[in-house]
């Protein structure tokens, strides 16, 4: 074998090794890319209690649906869509009816505006994906709906559906917490012992139902507060638990501070005590926690 042919064979062997090395590396990269691309899209977080209650208590229709058809409308057909959004016409099968006073047909239709992705591409909706919708009727046809708010299509999850049902059950109960519209008068009465007092703050409601806050202070005891949904104040009643309808009515409605008019009959000392007791209530309620832009 000549030197030249040996070099040729050596180069060929070297080229083969480089070829297979590069091929293996490319295969590994391709495999890694496929794994990344096949990762499922992360589902949006479930709405918190306040966000879900805002929707549930105002929408006459609530349903669990499965998308059967998707039609992306043209820019001309959806001229009123917000900038950076695309409008879709959705046909959906009703999987479960949660609330609808007059019922719903098996298949419904509604419009939804969804934001484009970071590259300006339309959002991707999949057929047979499942959602919770909060809506009202639109037009004369029984199958045509209008979402209660632009974001009233929620990703379906069993726990979200159950929480929605629980909110509606509580709202329809005979003794349901009423919608609060304002704060009435507030009174403070010192006790016979030093450090003993009681404050009562009356709230205004949409239907005129009585509701009041009572704050009790006793020497050597932690101050207690409770809510009365009648004319009778139960001093032993516990304060409302978080993520209940009564908690929502209070935490998501009451202002951070008492209006001045509520204290018009109180002396300066009484007003200071009432304000301190009101701050105690607000701290006990905690933040409403709303995150939605629409209400």
C-alpha positions in Angstrom: 0.0 0.0 0.0 1.4 3.4 -1.0 1.8 6.2 1.4 -0.8 8.2 -0.5 -3.4 5.4 -0.3 -2.6 4.9 3.4 -3.3 8.6 4.0 -6.5 8.4 1.9 -7.6 5.4 3.9 -6.7 7.2 7.2 -8.6 10.3 6.2 -11.5 8.2 5.2 -11.5 6.5 8.6 -11.2 9.8 10.3 -14.0 11.3 8.2 -16.2 8.3 9.1 -15.6 8.8 12.8 -16.4 12.5 12.5 -19.5 11.7 10.5 -20.9 9.3 13.0 -19.9 11.6 15.9 -21.8 14.5 14.3 -24.7 12.3 13.4 -25.0 11.0 17.0 -24.8 14.6 18.3 -27.5 15.7 15.9 -29.7 12.8 16.9 -29.2 13.7 20.6 -30.1 17.4 19.9 -33.1 16.4 17.9 -34.3 14.0 20.6 -33.8 16.8 23.2 -35.8 19.3 21.0 -38.6 16.8 20.6 -38.8 16.3 24.4 -39.0 20.0 25.0 -41.6 20.5 22.2 -43.8 17.7 23.6 -44.1 19.3 27.1 -47.8 20.0 27.8 -48.8 23.6 28.0 -49.1 24.7 31.6 -52.7 25.2 32.7 -53.6 28.7 34.1 -54.0 28.8 37.9 -57.5 28.1 39.2 -59.4 31.3 40.0 -59.5 32.2 43.7 -62.7 32.4 45.7 -63.3 36.1 45.2 -62.7 36.0 41.4 -65.0 33.0 41.0 -67.7 34.6 43.3 -67.6 37.8 41.2 -68.5 35.8 38.2 -70.9 33.3 39.7 -73.1 35.8 41.5 -73.7 38.0 38.5 -74.0 35.5 35.6 -77.5 33.8 35.2 -75.9 30.9 33.3 -73.1 28.6 34.4 -72.2 25.5 32.5 -69.4 22.9 32.0 -68.9 22.7 28.2 -66.7 20.8 25.7 -65.7 22.7 22.5 -67.1 21.1 19.4 -66.2 23.7 16.8 -63.9 26.7 16.5 -64.1 29.5 13.9 -61.5 32.2 14.0 -63.2 35.4 12.6 -61.4 37.7 10.2 -60.3 41.2 11.2 -63.3 42.6 9.3 -65.7 40.4 11.1 -64.2 41.2 14.5 -63.4 44.9 14.1 -64.4 45.6 17.7 -62.0 43.1 19.2 -59.4 44.6 21.6 -56.0 45.3 20.1 -53.7 42.3 20.3 -56.7 39.9 20.4 -58.5 37.6 18.0 -62.2 36.8 18.1 -63.4 33.2 17.9 -66.9 31.8 17.4 -67.2 28.7 19.6 -69.7 25.9 19.3 -69.7 23.8 22.5 -71.6 20.8 23.8 -73.0 21.2 27.3 -71.4 18.5 29.5 -73.2 19.6 32.8 -75.5 22.5 33.5 -74.6 24.2 36.7 -77.2 27.0 36.6 -79.7 28.2 34.0 -83.2 29.3 35.0 -84.8 28.1 31.7 -82.3 25.4 30.8 -80.0 25.2 27.8 -80.0 23.2 24.5 -77.4 20.4 24.2 -75.1 22.7 22.1 -74.5 26.4 22.6 -72.6 29.1 20.7 -70.7 32.1 21.9 -68.0 34.6 21.0 -64.7 35.0 22.9 -61.8 37.4 22.4 -58.4 35.8 23.3 -55.0 37.6 23.4 -52.3 36.7 20.8 -49.1 35.1 22.0 -45.8 37.0 22.4 -45.1 36.6 18.7 -48.5 38.0 17.7 -49.9 34.6 16.7 -53.6 33.8 17.5 -54.3 31.8 20.7 -54.8 28.0 20.1 -58.0 26.5 21.2 -58.4 22.7 20.9 -61.6 20.8 20.0 -62.9 18.7 22.8 -61.1 20.8 25.4 -63.4 21.5 28.4 -64.3 24.8 30.0 -66.5 26.4 32.6 -68.5 29.4 31.1 -70.4 32.1 32.9 -72.8 33.7 30.5 -76.2 35.2 29.7 -78.5 34.8 26.8 -77.8 36.7 23.6 -80.5 37.3 21.0 -83.7 35.3 20.4 -82.1 31.9 19.8 -81.9 29.8 22.9 -78.4 28.4 22.0 -76.8 31.8 21.6 -74.9 33.1 24.7 -72.8 36.0 25.6 -70.0 35.6 28.2 -70.7 37.6 31.3 -67.2 39.2 31.1 -64.4 38.9 28.5 -62.6 36.4 30.9 -65.7 34.3 31.8 -64.4 31.2 30.1 -62.4 29.2 32.7 -60.3 26.1 32.3 -62.3 23.2 33.6 -61.1 21.5 36.7 -63.3 19.4 39.0 -62.3 21.4 42.1 -63.2 24.7 40.3 -66.6 23.3 39.3 -67.3 22.2 42.8 -66.3 25.5 44.3 -68.6 27.2 41.8 -71.5 25.0 42.8 -70.8 25.6 46.5 -70.9 29.4 45.9 -74.2 29.2 44.1 -75.7 26.8 46.8 -74.7 29.2 49.5 -76.0 32.2 47.6 -79.4 30.5 47.1 -79.9 29.5 50.7 -82.7 31.1 52.6 -80.4 32.8 55.1 -77.7 33.8 52.5 -75.5 36.7 53.3 -76.9 39.8 51.5 -75.0 42.1 49.2 -73.6 45.0 51.2 -74.0 48.5 49.7 -72.6 50.7 52.5 -72.0 51.4 56.2 -74.6 52.9 58.5 -74.2 54.2 62.0 -71.6 52.9 64.5 -71.9 53.0 68.3 -69.5 52.3 71.1 -70.4 51.5 74.7 -67.8 51.3 77.4 -68.3 48.6 80.0 -68.3 48.8 83.8 -64.8 47.5 84.0 -61.6 49.1 82.7 -60.9 47.7 79.2 -64.4 46.4 78.7 -66.4 47.7 75.7 -68.7 46.8 72.9 -68.9 48.4 69.4 -71.7 47.8 67.0 -71.5 48.8 63.3 -74.6 48.6 61.1 -74.2 47.8 57.5 -76.5 48.7 54.6 -77.7 46.0 52.2 -79.3 45.8 48.7 -82.5 44.3 50.0 -82.7 46.1 53.3 -81.9 43.0 55.4 -80.3 43.7 58.8 -76.6 43.0 59.2 -74.2 44.3 61.8 -70.7 43.9 63.2 -70.2 43.4 66.9 -66.8 43.8 68.5 -66.4 42.8 72.2 -63.5 43.6 74.5 -63.1 42.0 77.9 -60.2 42.5 80.4 -57.6 39.8 80.0 -59.2 38.3 76.9 -58.5 38.5 73.2 -61.0 40.9 71.5 -63.8 39.0 69.6 -65.9 40.1 66.7 -68.9 38.6 65.0 -71.5 39.3 62.4 -75.2 39.3 63.0 -77.6 38.6 60.0 -80.7 39.6 62.0 -81.7 42.0 64.7 -80.4 39.7 67.4 -76.6 39.8 68.1 -75.1 36.5 69.2 -72.0 37.4 71.2 -70.8 33.8 71.0 -71.1 33.6 67.2 -67.7 33.0 65.5 -66.3 35.4 62.9 -66.9 34.2 59.3 -64.4 31.7 57.8 -62.4 32.7 54.8 -63.7 31.6 51.4 -67.3 31.7 52.5 -70.1 33.9 51.0 -70.3 36.0 54.2 -66.6 36.5 54.3 -66.7 37.5 50.6 -69.5 40.0 51.1 -67.5 41.7 53.8 -63.9 41.4 52.7 -64.6 42.4 49.1 -67.0 45.3 49.9 -66.2 47.0 53.1 -63.9 50.1 52.7 -60.5 50.2 54.4 -61.7 52.9 56.8 -65.1 53.9 58.2 -66.9 56.8 56.4 -67.0 59.9 58.5 -70.8 60.0 58.4 -70.9 56.7 60.3 -69.3 58.4 63.3 -71.4 61.6 63.4 -73.1 60.7 66.7 -69.9 59.5 68.4 -67.6 61.6 70.6 -63.9 61.9 69.8 -63.0 59.1 72.3 -65.8 56.9 71.0 -64.8 57.5 67.4 -61.2 56.5 68.2 -62.5 53.3 69.8 -64.8 52.5 66.9 -62.1 53.0 64.4 -59.8 50.7 66.3 -62.5 48.0 66.5 -63.2 48.4 62.8 -59.5 47.9 62.0 -59.6 44.7 64.1 -62.4 43.4 61.9 -60.6 44.3 58.7 -57.4 42.6 59.9 -59.5 39.5 60.8 -61.1 39.4 57.3 -57.8 39.8 55.5 -57.4 40.7 51.8 -60.2 40.1 49.4 -57.6 38.8 46.9 -59.2 39.8 43.7 -57.0 39.5 40.6 -59.4 40.0 37.7 -59.6 43.2 35.7 -63.4 42.9 35.1 -66.1 42.9 37.7 
